[in-house]
Amino acid sequence: MAIDLSSINKEKKKSTSVEPESDTAKKDFLNTDISLFGNSFNDKKKEKFFSEFHLLLSSGVDLRTAFDIFTSQITNKKELEVYKEIEHKTVKSGVKLWQALQQSEKFSEYEFYSVRLGEESGKLKEVFQELSEYFNRRIKQQRQFIGAISAPAMVFVAAVGVLGFMLNYVVPVFADMYKKMGGELPKITRVIITLADIVKKYGLLTFVLIAGVSVFFYTSRKKIWFRKTTSSLVLKIPVLGNLILKMYLARFCSSMNMLLMAYTPLEKALLLVKSMVGFYPLEIALDDMRKSVIDGRGFYQGMSKFSLFPHQMLALSKIGEKVNQLGPVFGKLSKQYNDEVDKQSETVGKMVEPLLILFIGTIVGFIIVAMYLPMFKMNTLIKH
């Protein structure tokens, strides 16, 4: 069963009256469609939605019954309104489920295009399962990250509080006493006090500048130059860059597996995956690979031009293309990369925590020495 993508392009043009450049820009971070800027649908809620619908549809119930069962357990009023609106459009108004998800503006392109794939290929249950596992992995990675930074963050907050108190109340007293007794504050203490004065004097300006830069980044995030620059920088980050690339490669392999196993023509599969993957360097590669397929040069030849793809993926893709088994090949690669992302995320989390504690501990130690050194020297002055 081949999926006709001609209607996708038509509907996409109708739904967005903006220039083509913004079509490629409407993506989710590190694809980061995590609930930001007031979006009440976080990863946990999405995981629950896709997981329970997979379970209900696998049990043989229809979509209407699945919505009735699922919404009966939602207690949050705003969340319930969103699901009821999706249910009304899908069950009563005849709108496709993927369109209702898109119109709700609570789901990313990757999510509602995946659901469209499931509806048109007759594999909606499998798509729900894939999305459920995807969000389950994201939640696990977020918990690992939060666990890694929570202890250093608490140490840092406590250190800032102590530093602020001592700079404002303790050190000025000792400074005045030093001046009266003809002493001089240690150099390390003078450096800390100078830095504190600079923060007090230019603190508001610094805050305004940071806010301005943040707004600039947010408003520019959909522009091609910004996506190209940030993605290039991300890939150069040691360890983390490789982890992020594997996350997107896992998404690419999973999407290709679903499409090809639904007998979607390769050229059309690459077109749809390009709109789903959400990572600029990979989008450029997919566009070139699609042209290679159209020109008759083949999938592997187009893929081999890009260093994004690991040697193993290239070798397996070459074999899969020859024996017409690209779908199963991408299925195995998807599982492998997802497993690697899970393991590397856990390893990075374990590495980050001690490094952060060491870094913050060094800063805190430096500050404590700077603050207490005058007290020790004060005893010397008093004795003399």
C-alpha positions as CSV (number, residue, x, y, z in Angstrom):
1,M,0.0,0.0,0.0
2,A,1.7,3.2,-1.2
3,I,1.0,6.5,0.5
4,D,0.1,9.4,-1.8
5,L,1.9,12.5,-0.7
6,S,0.5,14.8,-3.3
7,S,-2.3,15.8,-1.0
8,I,0.1,16.6,1.8
9,N,1.9,19.3,-0.2
10,K,-1.5,20.8,-1.3
11,E,-2.9,20.9,2.2
12,K,0.4,22.2,3.6
13,K,0.3,25.2,1.2
14,K,-3.3,25.9,2.2
15,S,-2.6,25.7,5.9
16,T,0.4,28.1,5.9
17,S,0.4,31.2,3.8
18,V,4.1,31.9,4.3
19,E,7.2,31.6,2.2
20,P,8.7,28.1,1.5
21,E,11.6,28.9,3.8
22,S,9.4,28.7,6.9
23,D,8.1,25.3,5.9
24,T,11.4,23.8,6.7
25,A,11.7,25.9,9.8
26,K,8.7,24.7,11.6
27,K,10.4,22.1,13.6
28,D,10.5,20.9,17.2
29,F,15.2,20.9,19.3
30,L,17.1,18.9,20.4
31,N,14.1,18.8,18.5
32,T,13.0,20.5,21.3
33,D,9.3,20.3,21.4
34,I,9.5,20.1,25.2
35,S,6.7,22.1,26.8
36,L,8.0,25.7,26.6
37,F,6.3,29.1,26.5
38,G,3.1,28.0,28.0
39,N,2.5,24.7,26.3
40,S,0.7,22.6,28.8
41,F,1.3,19.4,26.9
42,N,4.6,18.1,28.2
43,D,6.3,14.8,27.3
44,K,4.7,12.9,30.1
45,K,1.1,13.7,28.9
46,K,2.0,12.9,25.3
47,E,3.5,9.6,26.4
48,K,0.3,8.7,28.3
49,F,-1.8,9.7,25.3
50,F,0.0,7.6,22.7
51,S,0.6,4.7,25.1
52,E,-3.0,4.3,26.1
53,F,-4.4,4.7,22.6
54,H,-2.0,2.0,21.4
55,L,-3.3,-0.3,24.2
56,L,-6.9,0.5,23.5
57,L,-6.7,0.2,19.7
58,S,-4.7,-3.0,20.1
59,S,-7.5,-4.4,22.3
60,G,-9.9,-4.0,19.4
61,V,-11.9,-0.9,20.4
62,D,-12.8,1.7,17.8
63,L,-11.5,5.3,17.9
64,R,-14.7,6.7,19.4
65,T,-14.7,4.2,22.3
66,A,-11.0,4.8,22.8
67,F,-11.6,8.5,23.2
68,D,-14.5,7.9,25.6
69,I,-12.3,5.6,27.8
70,F,-9.3,7.9,27.7
71,T,-11.1,11.2,28.4
72,S,-13.0,9.7,31.3
73,Q,-9.8,9.6,33.4
74,I,-8.6,13.2,32.6
75,T,-9.1,15.5,35.5
76,N,-7.4,18.6,34.2
77,K,-10.1,20.9,32.7
78,K,-7.9,22.6,30.0
79,E,-6.3,19.3,29.0
80,L,-9.8,17.7,28.8
81,E,-11.0,20.5,26.5
82,V,-8.2,19.8,24.1
83,Y,-8.9,16.1,23.9
84,K,-12.6,16.7,23.6
85,E,-12.0,19.1,20.7
86,I,-9.8,16.5,19.0
87,E,-12.5,13.8,19.6
88,H,-15.3,16.1,18.2
89,K,-13.3,16.9,15.0
90,T,-12.3,13.2,14.5
91,V,-15.4,11.3,15.5
92,K,-18.2,13.7,14.7
93,S,-16.9,16.1,12.0
94,G,-15.0,13.5,9.9
95,V,-11.7,15.2,10.2
96,K,-8.7,12.9,10.1
97,L,-7.0,12.3,13.5
98,W,-3.7,13.7,12.3
99,Q,-5.4,16.9,11.1
100,A,-7.2,17.3,14.5
101,L,-3.8,16.9,16.3
102,Q,-2.2,19.4,14.0
103,Q,-5.1,21.9,14.5
104,S,-4.8,21.6,18.3
105,E,-1.3,23.1,18.1
106,K,-0.2,20.9,20.9
107,F,1.6,18.3,18.8
108,S,4.8,18.7,16.7
109,E,5.1,18.0,13.0
110,Y,6.9,14.8,13.8
111,E,4.0,13.6,15.8
112,F,1.0,14.5,13.6
113,Y,2.8,13.4,10.4
114,S,3.6,10.1,12.1
115,V,-0.1,9.7,12.9
116,R,-1.0,10.5,9.3
117,L,1.4,7.8,8.2
118,G,-0.3,5.4,10.5
119,E,-3.8,6.3,9.3
120,E,-3.0,6.1,5.6
121,S,-0.9,2.9,5.9
122,G,-3.3,1.1,8.3
123,K,-0.6,0.9,11.0
124,L,-2.0,3.4,13.4
125,K,-1.4,1.1,16.4
126,E,2.2,0.6,15.5
127,V,2.7,4.4,15.1
128,F,1.2,5.0,18.5
129,Q,3.5,2.4,20.0
130,E,6.5,4.0,18.4
131,L,5.6,7.5,19.6
132,S,4.9,6.1,23.1
133,E,8.4,4.6,23.2
134,Y,9.9,7.7,21.8
135,F,8.4,9.9,24.6
136,N,9.3,7.2,27.2
137,R,12.9,7.5,26.1
138,R,12.8,11.3,26.2
139,I,11.3,11.3,29.7
140,K,14.0,8.9,30.9
141,Q,16.8,11.1,29.4
142,Q,15.3,14.2,31.0
143,R,15.2,12.5,34.4
144,Q,18.8,11.4,34.0
145,F,19.8,15.0,33.2
146,I,17.8,16.5,36.1
147,G,19.3,14.0,38.4
148,A,22.8,14.8,37.3
149,I,22.4,18.6,37.8
150,S,20.2,18.7,40.8
151,A,22.9,18.3,43.5
152,P,25.4,20.8,41.8
153,A,22.5,23.2,41.4
154,M,21.6,23.1,45.1
155,V,25.3,23.7,46.0
156,F,25.5,26.6,43.6
157,V,22.2,28.2,44.9
158,A,23.4,27.9,48.5
159,A,26.8,29.3,47.6
160,V,25.3,32.3,45.9
161,G,23.1,32.9,49.0
162,V,26.0,32.8,51.4
163,L,28.1,35.0,49.1
164,G,25.4,37.6,48.8
165,F,24.9,37.7,52.6
166,M,28.7,38.0,53.3
167,L,29.3,40.6,50.6
168,N,26.4,42.8,51.8
169,Y,26.7,42.5,55.6
170,V,29.9,40.8,56.8
171,V,32.7,42.0,54.4
172,P,31.8,45.7,54.6
173,V,32.1,45.6,58.4
174,F,35.5,44.0,58.2
175,A,36.6,46.4,55.5
176,D,35.8,49.4,57.6
177,M,37.6,47.9,60.6
178,Y,40.6,47.2,58.4
179,K,40.7,50.8,57.2
180,K,40.5,52.2,60.7
181,M,43.3,49.9,61.9
182,G,45.5,50.8,58.9
183,G,45.3,47.3,57.4
184,E,44.5,46.3,53.8
185,L,42.1,43.6,52.6
186,P,43.8,40.6,50.9
187,K,44.0,40.8,47.1
188,I,41.7,37.8,46.6
189,T,39.0,39.5,48.8
190,R,39.4,42.8,46.9
191,V,38.8,40.9,43.6
192,I,35.6,39.3,44.9
193,I,34.3,42.7,46.2
194,T,35.1,44.4,42.9
195,L,33.2,41.7,41.0
196,A,30.3,42.1,43.4
197,D,30.3,45.9,42.8
198,I,30.3,45.4,39.1
199,V,27.3,43.0,39.4
200,K,25.4,45.5,41.5
201,K,26.2,48.4,39.1
202,Y,25.5,46.6,35.8
203,G,23.2,43.9,37.0
204,L,20.1,45.4,35.4
205,L,21.8,46.1,32.2
206,T,23.2,42.5,32.1
207,F,19.7,41.1,32.7
208,V,18.3,43.3,29.9
209,L,21.0,42.2,27.5
210,I,20.5,38.5,28.4
211,A,16.7,38.9,27.9
212,G,17.3,40.6,24.5
213,V,19.6,37.9,23.3
214,S,17.1,35.2,24.4
215,V,14.3,37.0,22.5
216,F,16.5,37.3,19.4
217,F,17.3,33.6,19.5
218,Y,13.7,32.6,20.0
219,T,12.4,34.8,17.1
220,S,15.3,33.6,14.9
221,R,15.0,29.9,15.6
222,K,13.0,29.2,12.5
223,K,15.3,31.0,10.1
224,I,17.5,28.9,7.9
225,W,20.8,30.8,8.8
226,F,20.0,30.3,12.5
227,R,19.2,26.6,12.2
228,K,22.3,26.0,10.0
229,T,24.6,27.8,12.5
230,T,23.2,26.3,15.7
231,S,23.1,22.7,14.3
232,S,26.7,23.1,13.1
233,L,27.8,24.3,16.5
234,V,25.9,21.5,18.3
235,L,27.6,18.8,16.3
236,K,31.0,20.2,17.4
237,I,30.3,19.8,21.1
238,P,32.4,16.9,22.5
239,V,30.4,13.8,23.4
240,L,27.1,15.7,23.5
241,G,27.2,16.5,19.7
242,N,27.5,12.8,18.9
243,L,24.7,11.9,21.2
244,I,22.4,14.5,19.6
245,L,23.3,13.3,16.1
246,K,22.4,9.7,17.2
247,M,19.0,10.9,18.5
248,Y,18.2,12.3,15.1
249,L,19.6,9.3,13.2
250,A,17.3,7.1,15.4
251,R,14.3,9.2,14.4
252,F,15.4,9.1,10.7
253,C,15.7,5.3,10.8
254,S,12.4,4.8,12.6
255,S,10.5,7.0,10.2
256,M,12.1,5.3,7.2
257,N,11.2,1.9,8.6
258,M,7.6,2.8,9.1
259,L,7.3,4.3,5.6
260,L,9.1,1.6,3.7
261,M,7.3,-1.2,5.5
262,A,4.1,0.4,4.4
263,Y,5.3,0.1,0.8
264,T,5.8,3.8,0.3
265,P,8.0,4.6,-2.7
266,L,11.5,5.5,-1.7
267,E,11.4,9.0,-3.2
268,K,8.2,9.8,-1.4
269,A,9.4,8.4,1.8
270,L,12.4,10.7,1.8
271,L,10.2,13.7,1.1
272,L,8.0,12.9,4.1
273,V,10.9,12.1,6.4
274,K,12.5,15.4,5.5
275,S,9.4,17.2,6.9
276,M,9.5,15.0,10.1
277,V,13.1,14.8,11.2
278,G,13.6,18.4,12.4
279,F,17.4,18.6,12.1
280,Y,18.9,21.0,9.4
281,P,22.0,19.0,8.3
282,L,19.9,15.8,8.0
283,E,17.2,17.7,6.0
284,I,19.8,18.9,3.5
285,A,21.2,15.3,3.2
286,L,17.7,13.9,2.7
287,D,16.9,16.4,0.0
288,D,20.1,15.5,-1.9
289,M,19.4,11.7,-1.4
290,R,15.9,12.2,-2.8
291,K,17.3,13.9,-5.9
292,S,19.8,11.0,-6.3
293,V,16.9,8.5,-6.3
294,I,14.9,10.5,-8.8
295,D,17.9,10.8,-11.1
296,G,18.5,7.1,-11.0
297,R,21.8,7.2,-9.1
298,G,20.4,5.3,-6.2
299,F,19.8,5.7,-2.4
300,Y,23.2,4.6,-1.2
301,Q,25.1,6.9,-3.7
302,G,23.3,10.0,-2.4
303,M,23.7,8.9,1.2
304,S,27.5,8.3,0.9
305,K,28.2,11.9,0.1
306,F,27.4,13.0,3.7
307,S,29.6,12.4,6.7
308,L,26.6,12.5,9.0
309,F,25.9,8.9,8.3
310,P,28.1,6.3,10.1
311,H,30.0,3.7,8.1
312,Q,27.8,0.9,9.5
313,M,24.6,2.6,8.3
314,L,26.1,3.2,4.9
315,A,27.2,-0.4,4.5
316,L,23.8,-1.8,5.6
317,S,21.9,0.6,3.4
318,K,24.0,-0.4,0.4
319,I,23.2,-4.1,1.0
320,G,19.5,-3.3,1.8
321,E,19.1,-1.4,-1.4
322,K,20.6,-4.2,-3.5
323,V,18.3,-6.8,-2.0
324,N,15.3,-4.5,-1.7
325,Q,15.2,-4.8,2.1
326,L,15.8,-1.2,3.2
327,G,12.7,-1.3,5.5
328,P,14.0,-4.1,7.8
329,V,17.5,-2.6,7.7
330,F,16.2,0.7,9.0
331,G,14.1,-1.1,11.6
332,K,17.2,-2.8,13.1
333,L,19.3,0.4,12.9
334,S,16.5,2.3,14.7
335,K,16.6,-0.1,17.6
336,Q,20.4,-0.1,17.7
337,Y,20.6,3.7,17.8
338,N,17.8,4.1,20.3
339,D,19.7,1.6,22.6
340,E,22.9,3.5,22.1
341,V,21.2,6.9,22.9
342,D,19.8,5.4,26.1
343,K,23.2,4.1,27.2
344,Q,25.1,7.2,26.3
345,S,22.6,9.5,28.0
346,E,23.0,7.5,31.2
347,T,26.8,7.7,30.9
348,V,26.8,11.4,30.2
349,G,24.5,12.0,33.2
350,K,26.9,10.1,35.4
351,M,29.9,12.1,34.1
352,V,28.2,15.5,34.3
353,E,27.3,15.3,38.0
354,P,30.8,14.8,39.5
355,L,32.3,17.3,37.0
356,L,29.7,20.0,37.9
357,I,30.2,19.3,41.6
358,L,33.9,19.6,41.2
359,F,33.6,22.9,39.2
360,I,31.1,24.5,41.6
361,G,33.0,23.2,44.6
362,T,36.1,24.9,43.4
363,I,34.3,28.2,43.0
364,V,32.6,27.9,46.4
365,G,36.0,27.1,48.0
366,F,37.6,30.1,46.4
367,I,34.8,32.4,47.6
368,I,34.9,31.0,51.2
369,V,38.7,31.5,51.3
370,A,38.3,35.1,50.0
371,M,35.6,35.9,52.6
372,Y,37.2,34.3,55.7
373,L,40.8,35.4,55.0
374,P,40.2,38.9,56.3
375,M,38.8,37.5,59.6
376,F,42.0,35.5,60.2
377,K,44.2,38.5,59.4
378,M,42.0,40.6,61.7
379,N,43.3,38.5,64.7
380,T,46.8,39.3,63.7
381,L,46.2,43.0,63.5
382,I,44.5,43.0,66.9
383,K,47.4,41.1,68.5
384,H,49.9,43.6,67.1
